[in-house]
Amino acid sequence: SSGSNAEYGAATGCFYGGTNIAVTVVKIVFYGRENFIIAYYFNSLPKFIVLVFACGVAYGVSLAVGFLLIMQLRDIVKNTTSIESWIIRKAEWRHKNLGTTFTYPYNLGSRWENLKQVVNMTNFAKGDGYTWPVVSGTDQYTFTEEQKEQKLLKRQRMVEHVITVPYNTRWFSFLTMANPVLFCVCNGLDEQYLNVKEGDKVLVSRWRKRWLYGCAKRKQKNKSGIIIDKEVGGWFPRICAMETAEQSQKKNE
């Protein structure tokens, strides 16, 4: 809700500012000679160019944030979030393969009812933050149980890889690799990376053309100071790893 309010303010504010600038530009073009104030303050080409540029930027921001606002409103009337929408799509795919139907528990069926769960005339959120209205046939833990099933399925689909070339996330680390990977600098990934060393075993769950996303166990201290094994996930270059012999044998079978 707060995100939607910010997007609404940005979209309307930029549109208002762009309109004021556009009106000024029109006055300069058509009424500049007749209006002394306009002629005095906007009497040079650079000023006119700056005004036109500012107008374009204002309308561009208004358009871009406006699309984001529409996406947020679309989620609000379904009583969901962007992340939950992705989980719902995966749930529908999973249940379709099982021959069952998934029911999202927080979609109350009416856009107005869903909207009232997020938007109200007070400064306080609706509910106690622990329990929420759900549709018949579901409960407060239906969505959590679905997420656990998806994580279990993801775990079953993971493919074990062994690291053959070390990789770390320091700047220009590709220069130290046996096979230079220039694409490591500009990879377009906005998630964290995984430091790996030769011999590590990584469970890979996502694949790209040149990158793999996996989890590896690392020794870390917990809050009590005890060293435990913890799974750490991240992206690393595909050429750094190869499938283990066991995984290749399973595929051949």
Disulfide bonds with the S-S distance in Angstrom:
none
